[in-house]
Amino acid sequence: MTRTTGRPGGAARWLPVGAAALAAVMAGIVTGGAGVARAEAPSPAGPAPVVTRAALDPSLTAGRGADVAFVEQEAENATTNGTLIGPGRAAYTLASEASGRRAVSLAPGQFVEFTLPKAANAITVRYSIPDAPTGGGITAPLDVSVGHRHPRTMTLTSQYAWLYNQYPFSNDPTAGLLHPDWWITECSCVPAATTPTPTITTPFRPHHFYDEQRLLLGRTHPAGSLVRLAVPTGSIAAWTVIDLLDSELVGPPRVVPVAANVLAFGADPTGRRDSADALDRAISFARRTKLKVYLPPGTYQVNRHILVDDVTIEGAGNWYTVVKGREVPLSTPAPDGSVHTGVGFYGKAASAGGSRNVHLAHFAIEGDVRERVDTDQVNGVGGALSHSSIDSLHLRHTKVGLWFDGPMTDLRVTNNVIVDQIADGLNFHTGVTDSLVRNNFVRNTGDDALAMWSEKTGNARNTLDHNTVQSPVLANGIAIYGGTDNTVSHNLVADPVREGSAIQVGARFGAEAFTGHLRITNNTTARAGTYELNWNIGLGAIWFYALDRSIDADIQVVGDHYLDNTYNAIMLVSDWPVKDLHSITNVHFTDVRVDGTGTSVVSARSAGSASFANVDARNVGAVGVNNCGSFHFTPAGSEFSLTDLGGNDGGWLAPWQLPNTITCDDRPPVVTPPPPSTW
């Protein structure tokens, strides 16, 4: 999604971001206390491991988020002779993009050591290393050893990280402003309209620091084994930041004996030769013979789209079967505006009737996308897929993991891992109906992690359920832009970094209106509510935004838990130029828990109303309700009113604030909340 540049209410103030932040990062400057040094050799069994979910105690997330095969351990809870960084939530810093807002920085010769909580034969390491001085990334080694065994070398890269500048961002740290005619917070001005022209130091707004690597260990190691990640003394990386380790017990490769095996059609499992034509031949044969297509273990080079319709394609498991391609520049732009192509499995366009009965499962798709070009169709899975399913894929380094352009219906997206995307994780775009997104794990997207965008044609009756979202670098964890009778339930969303919230309900981007109902139920958010640099204000963990039109559908928010909120828990806002045109009404909060806010429980910056029943709050950093309405400050009170339906504990919704007392503090001081705990 493109970013807005308006700002509701009040003037912006100058903030020292950009070059100073990057200088601190590139120099390896870190905050927080030093890690625990370990002088002796590691013992066969280590200390008790600390297992988390989204850097939270699992007891705080029970029943929410994806049920995944791996176990998460944060580096800050492991043994290290490196340096802890964080906690910190300011954008453009390594701490802010780390899971839980903390990580460990290693110099050459240093290590971090984890104790396996369960038997495992595979690990995933989330890390960051520096960019090259002129962009493009570097590679650097990381030694991995388990239980005194000879270390194996994992090759880390920053080629898919480190973006700079204004949307849609640049890979060049030396580039000047991409949009000098946009408002920027750094000078509280529009540079092209300011005399004298302000100096903007480069690199400007560095972000998207992290990437991750997977490694099969070759044997199963029992619980209690020590996994040491060590930076060799000769590494060219001045620092290596380790964010977390995921460990997993991967089963043997799947075999589909009666199938169109792609090897029989000339596919190369070594990845040396392009296998796209071989996949096409296998798909054609499978459709004629009513067989599945099977991709045995291997890496298959594919540098273009694979068209899928009425076919089932299965791999040996996403740890074993990898479909990997290069991003290829096009000599002339495609009709859809693409200037590159690359690996991706695409249904037919909706205008051509779309595809039906497509089932993709049990393989990985790895792209080569290093820059954001919004017109490019370089997504892992795309097109229009009706009466279809996407299951147990692993997608990384594409523009968007799964982008669907409807109209289309009855798609099931389940049990996938979507990481390290340059833009969204998944987007239901235009007329997607009766579809389900369940039990997916999404980490490190460059835009909304899970989105429904009702552009031109409304989405309807879709459900986002039991998904986990971690560390979207820009925008929201879950975003719903218009639509009818949709549901967002039992999700876990943590650590959005910039210009977004854990959950956004947005009348924006030209979306059709919200109609019918919207159910937002039993979700948990953590460390959410980011800084909106265009407005110079903090957002809520859940954010209602009336930009293009009013929001007046029946919206029920029931059973949500908003934990450790950076600013507000709940925000309702209309952009300043349209604040007298649009309002937000008919929003109802029931059985909600708020544990920790940097500012208020509710921030209202719009005309409208909402009701509250059994909304319990504690550790509130400012006045419970920051009610600015639409900033007219009338003698009759705010243009936004609150209805107390009872049971709202914690003193945050006091009688004197009802129904519409003006309590407006445009930018209240932020009080860091304590860590969340069991209610």
N, C-alpha and C positions, 0 to 999 in steps of 0.2 A: 504494500500500500504506500502511496505517496504521503508525505508528511504535510501537516498544516503549518502555516506561518503566522496565523493570527494569534492574539493574546487577549484573554478576557480580563478586564479589571486591573487598572493600575499600571504604572510604568515599570519597565524592567530595570534590573540593576546589573552592573558589570560583575562577571565572575571570572576568575583566573583559570580557564581551562585551555585545552589545546596544547600548545608547545610545551608549556611547563609540565603538564601531565605526562606527555610523551617523554620528555627529558628524564623525568623521574623513573618512568618505566624502563627506558632503554639503558639507564645507568644502573638498573638493578636496585634502586632505592626502595626499601620496604619499610612497612610499619609493623608495630606489634613486638612482642617479646621474642627472644631467640628460642629455637627448638631445643629439645632435650638431647644433649650429646650422649653418644654411646661409645665408650672407649674400648670395651671388650668386644671380642668376636661374637656374632649373634649365636644364641643358643638354639638347639633344635626346635624348641617350642617357645613362642614369644609370649608377651603379655596378652591379657584378654583383649580381643579386638573390640572396637567400637563400631557397631553397624548402624547406619542411618538410612533414612529415606528423605531425599531432598534436604540433606543435612539436618534433619529433625529426628528426634527420638521416634521410633516407629509407633509408639503408643499414641502419639499425637496425630497419626495419619491413618489409623485403623479404618478399613472399609473404603478408603479413598485412594485414587490413583491406580496405576496399572500393576498387575501381578506379573512381575518379570522374573526371568530365569537367573539373573545375576544378583549379587550382594554388593551394596555400595559401602565404601569406606573412605572417609575424608582424610586427606593427607595431614591436616592439622591435628588429627587425633592419633597419628602414627608416631613411631620413633624416628627421630631425625637428628642430624648434626647441622642441618640447614637453618634457615631463618623463616619464622612464621610471618606472613603478610596478612593484613587486615586485622579486625573487620573494617570494611569500608564500603560505602554505597555510592560514592561520587562517580559519575560516569567518566570514562576514559582512563580508568585505572584497572590494574590486574585484579585487585581485590574485589571490585564491583562485579566483575564478570565471573568470578569463581563461585562454585556451588557453596552456598552458605556464607558467601562473602569473605572467605578465608582460604588460604592455600599455603604452600611451603615453597620457598625459593632456594634452589641449590646452586652453589658455585661449582666449578670443576673440582672434582675430588670429594664432593659431598653426596649424601644419600638420604633416602627416606625408606623406612622399612615397615611393612604391614604384616600382621598376623592373620592368616586365612581363618575366617570363622566357620567355613564349611569346606569340604573337599572340592577341589577345583582343578581343571586342566586348561583353563583359558582365562586371560585377563584383558581388560580394557584400561588404558591409561589416558586420562584427560590432562593436558599439559599446555604450556606456552613456552616458546623460545623467541628470541628477538627476530625482527625483520632485517633484511639487508638494508644498508644505508640508503639506497635509492629505490627500495621496494623490491617486490618479487620473491622475498623469502629466502631462507637458508635451510640447510639440513644439518642435523647434529646427532651424535649417537647417545643412546641411553642403555646402560648395561642392566640386564634383568637376570637376577639369580634367585633360586628357590632352595632353601635349606642347604646351604654350603655347596651347591652344585656349581659347575663352571658356568659363568654368566653367558647369556645370549645377548646379542646386540639388537636393540630396536632402533630403527632410524626415524628420528623425529623430523618434522618439516614445518616451516611457517609459510609455505607457499600458498596455503589456502586460508590464511589468517591475515590480520593487519589490513584493515580498511581505514580510509581517512576522509576528511572533508565533509561536505554537505551531501545530502541525498541527491542522486543514488550512489554516491561515494566513489572513491578513487583508490587505486593501488599505489599511487605515486605520493610518497610523503612530502615531496617538494612542491606539489601543485598549489597554485593560488586558489582563491575561492571559486567554486564551481558556479555559484549564483551570487554575484556581488549585489544583485538587486533584491536579495532576501534580507529580512530582519535577522540579525544575529545577536545573541545575548552578550557575546564577548565585548562588544563595544556599545551595547544598548542602542543600536542604530541600524540603518540600511546603508552599508558602506558606499554603494554607488551614488547615494543621494546625500552623502555627508561631506562637508568641507571643513578642514582638510580631510582627505581620504584616510581612514584609519589604517594602521599597519597591523596586519594579521600574521602572526608568526607561524611558520610551518615547522614541523608537521602539524596540521590542523585537525583536531578532534580524532585522534587515533582510537580505534576500537576493534572488536572482533578478534581478540587476542588468542583464543584457545582453539585447539583441535584435539582429536583423539586418535589413538591407534589400538588395534586389537592384536593379540598374540596367542596362538595355540602353544601350550607349554610342552607338548609331546608326551606327557604322562600325567596321571592323576596324582595330585599332592594332597595329603590328608589335612583335615582341620588342625590348626596349630602351627602349620609350616610358615616359615618366614619368607616373604617376598621382598627382596631388596631392589630398589631402583636407584642406581648410582650413576652419576655423571662422570665419565672418564676425565682424567686430569688433562688430557690433550684436546678436549672439546673446544670447538670454535665458538660455541655459544657462551657468552659471558655469564649468562644465568639460564637456568631451566626451572620453570615453575611447575610443580606437580599439584594438581587440584584434587584428584581422587583416583581411586582404584576400584574398578568393578571386577569381581571374580565370579567364575561360572563353571559348572560342570556340564560340558557339551557332550551330548550323546553321539553315537557313531553316525556316519553319513547315511542319509535315507537312500533307499534304492527303489526305483519304480520299474519293475522288470518288463511289464507289458506297456510299452510306450514308444513314441518316436524319439529315439535317443539321438541327440544332436551330433554325437560323434560319427554316427552312420551317414550323416549328411555333410561331413567335412569340417565340422567345428574343431577348433584348435584349443585344447584345454590348457596349453602352456601360455596362452596370451600373446604369442609372437605374431601370429597371423590374424587378420580381421575375420571374425566369425559371423558378421551380420548376414551375409548371403546364406550361410549354412543354416542359421536360425530361421530365415524366411522359408527355406526349402523344407525344414522339419515342420514348421507350422502349417504349410500348405498340405503336406502329406498327412499330418495329424487330423486336419479338418476333413479330408476326404475319407479317412479310415476310422473316424470317431475315436481316435486315441489321444492320450495326453502327450505333451512334449516333455521330455526329461533332459535336464542338464546335469550330468554327473559332476563329481568334484573337479574343480579346476578354475582357472581364470580365463574368461572369454573376452577377447577384445571386440568391442562394438562401438563404432564411432558415429552412429546415426540412430534415428528412431527405428524401432521394430513395431510395425503395425499389427495390432492384435484385434481379432474379432472371432467370436464363437470358438474359443480355444482355451485349453488349460495348460499352463506351463509351470512345471515344478522343478525345483533344484534338490540337491542333496542336503540342504540346510544352509542357512545364510553364513555360517562359518566356513563352509566347504565350497560352495558354488558362488563365484563372483563374476558378475557381468560388468566390465570396466571399460571406459572409453576416454578418448581425448576430446576436448572441445575443438571443433573444426570451424574456422572462419569461412563464411560463404562468399563466393566471388561477387554475387549480387544479392541484395536482401530478398528474403522469401516474401510471398504475398502477405503473410501475417506480420511482417516487419522484422522477423528474426535476422540477425546478422551472423549468428553462429548456429551450428547444430552439434549434437553430441548424443551420448547414450541415453536411451529412454524407451519405455514401453508405452505406446500411445494407442488409444482407441481412435476410431474415425471421428471427425468433427461432427458436432451436433447438426450442422447445416447439411452434412452428407448422410444424415440418418443415425449417426453414432454407432457404437459397437454394443453387442449384447453377449451375454454368456461368456465372459472373459474371467478366468480365474488364475491369478499369479500367486505363487507361494514358494517359500523355503529357498530363497536365494538373495544375494546382495547385489545392489546396484551402486557403483562408484563412479561419479562423474569427475569432471576436470574444470569446474567452474570457479574462476578466481576473481571475477568482477561482476557487478550487477548491471545487466542490461534488461530493462523491463520488457522489451519487445521479444526477447529471445525465448524460444520454446526449448529449453534445455533442462527440463524437469525429469525426475526419475520415472514418474508415471503421469500420463496426461491424456487429454482428449475427453470424449464422452463415453462412459461405460455404464450401461444399464444392466440390471439383473446379473451383477458380477461381484467378485470378491478379490480383495488384496489381503494376503495373510502371511505373517511371519517373514516379511522382507526386512533387510537392513539397508537403509539408504543414506548416503552421505556424499558431500561435495557436488550436489546438483544445485540448480537455482532454487527450485522448490521441490520438496520430496514428492508430493502428490498434489497436482493442480488439475481440477476437473472443471471443464467448461460445459455447462448444460445448454438446453434442458436434457435431463437424464434422471433415472429413477432406480431405486433398489440396489444400492451399492453397499457392500459390507467391507469396512477397512478395519482389520483386527490384528492385534499381536505383533505390530511392526515396531522397529526401532528406526527413528529418523533423527539424524545428527548432522551437525556441521553444515547447515544449509546457508546459502548466501542470501536467501529471502525467506519465504514462509515454509513451515513444515508441511501443512496440508491446507488446501483452500477449496471449499465448495463454492464455485463461482457460477451464478446465473442459473436459476431454475433447477437446482438439485433437490429432489424430493424423496421422502420415505427411505432415507439412507442412515447408516449407523457407522460411527467411529468409536471403537471400543478397545480398551486394553492396549493402547499404543504408548510408547515411550518416546518423548521428543526433547532433545537437548541442543542448545547452542544454535538456534535459528537466527537469521539476520532480519527477521520481521515477524509478524504474527505466527505463533507456533501452530495453532489450530484456528481456522477462520471459516465463517460462512458469509459470503458476500452476495447479496441479492441485487446485483447490478442489472437493471432493465427488466429482469424477470425474477420474481421472488422465489427464494428457497422455502420449502415447507416440510414439516413433520420429520425433521432430521434430529438425530440424537448424538451428542458427544458425551460418552459415558466411560468412567473408570480409566481415564488417561492420565499420564504423568507428564508434566511440562517443566523443564528446568532451564533457567538462564537464557531466555530470549534476549538477544543483545539490543534489539530495537523493537518498539511497539509492544504488543500484548501477548500474554500466554494463550488466552482464548478470546476471540473477537467475533461478535455476532453483529453483522451489518444488515439490518432489516430482515424481513421474512415472517412466516406464519407458523405458529404452533410448533416451535422448535424447543429442544430440551438440552440443558447443560447440567450433567449430574455426576456426582461421585468422582470428580477430578481432583488432582493434586497439582497445584501450580506454584512454582517458587522462583524467586530472584529475577523478575524482569529488571532490566538495567536502565533503559532510557526511553522516555516519551511514550510510556504505555503502562498498563495495569495487568494484574493477573487475569481479570475478566473485564472486557469492555462490551457495552451495549451501545452501538453507535449508529445514529442516523447521519451518515456521512458517505463520502465516495460515490455519490449518486445512487445510493441504494434505494430500493423500494421501501415503502413504509413497513413498520412493524404492525402486524394485524393479528387478530386472534389472541393467542397467549404466548408467552415465553416463560419457561420454567427453568430456574437456576437453583438447583437443589443439592444439598449435601456435598458441597465442594469445600476443600481446604486450600487456603493460600498462605504463603510464607514469605516474609520480607518483601512484600509487594508494595506498589504505589511509588512510582518513579518520579524523577524530576522532569518536567516538561520544559525543555530549554527555550521553546518559542514563546511560551507564556511566562516563564520564570516563576512557576508555582509547582508544588507537589501534588501528585494525583492520588487517587484512592486505590485500594486493593481491587475494588469493583468500581467501574467508572461508567456512568451514563452520560452520553454526549449527544446533544441535539444541535447539529450543525446545519444540515440540509433541510430539516423539517422537524416538527414536534414528535415526541415519543409519547403515545397515549394508549398503546395496547395493554392488555392485562399482563403485568409482569409480577411474578411471584418468586421471591428469593426466600428459600426455606432451608434451614438446617446448615447453612454455610458457616465455616470457621475462618476468620481472618486473623492470622497470627503475625505478630512482630511487624506491624505495618510501618513503613518508613515515614509516611505522612498520615493521610486519612485512611480509614477503613472503607468508607462509602463516599463517593463523590458524584454529584449531579451537576452538570455544567452545560451552558450554552455559550457558543463563541461570542465575543464582544460585539461584532458587527450585526449579529442576528439575535441579540439577547431580548429584543422587544418583539420579535417575530415568532420565536419557537419556545415551547415549554416542555416540561417533563412531568407527566401525571400518571396516576393509576399504578404506582410502584408500591409493592407491599413486602415488608421484611418480617419474617416469622421464625422464631427459634434459632436465632443467629447468635454466635459467640464472637466477641472481639477481645483478643488478648494482646494488648500493647499497641499504642498508636504514637507516632512521633508528634502528631498534632491532634486532630479531632476524630470523633467517631463518624460524624456526618459533616460533609462540607457541601453546602448548597450554593451554587453560583448560577442559578437559573430561576425563572418563574416555574411554578408547578406545585406538586404535593407528593407526599409519600406517607405510608402508615407503618407503625412499628409495634410488634407484639412479641414479648419474650426475647427481646434483644438484650443480651447481657454483655457488659463491657467492664474491663479492668485495665489498670496501668495506662490510663488515658493521659496524653502529654499536654493537652490544652483544653479549652472549653469543649464540652461534649458535642455541641452543635455550632458549627461556624456558618451562620446563615447570612449570606450576602444578597440572596435573591438575584434580581437583575440589576442591582446597583443603583436603584433610584432612591432608596432609603426614605420611603414615604412615611408620613405621620401614622398611617394605618399599619405600618410594619412591613416586613419583607414580603416580596411577591411569592415566596416559597413557604408553604405551610406544612407542619408535621402533625400527624394524628397519633396520639398515644392510645394504643389498644390494650395496654396493661402488661404487667410482668417484665418491664424493662429495667433490669437490675443494674446496679453499679453507680447510680447517681448521674449518669451521663445525660439523661433526658429529664431535666428538672422541669417542674410545672411552670416556672417563670419563662422558659424558652418556648412555650406553646401558646398559640399554634404557630406564630410567625414572628417571634421577637428577633430584631436585628442584632446579631452578635458578630458582625463582620470584622475579621482581621485578615486583610488581604494576603499577608504572608506571615503567619504566626511563627514564632521560634520553634525549632524542632527539638524535642526531648527524646533522647534515645531510650526506647523501651527495654525492659529486662527480657531475657529469653523466655519464650512461652513455656508453660508447664501444664500438666494435666489439670483439667478443670475441677 
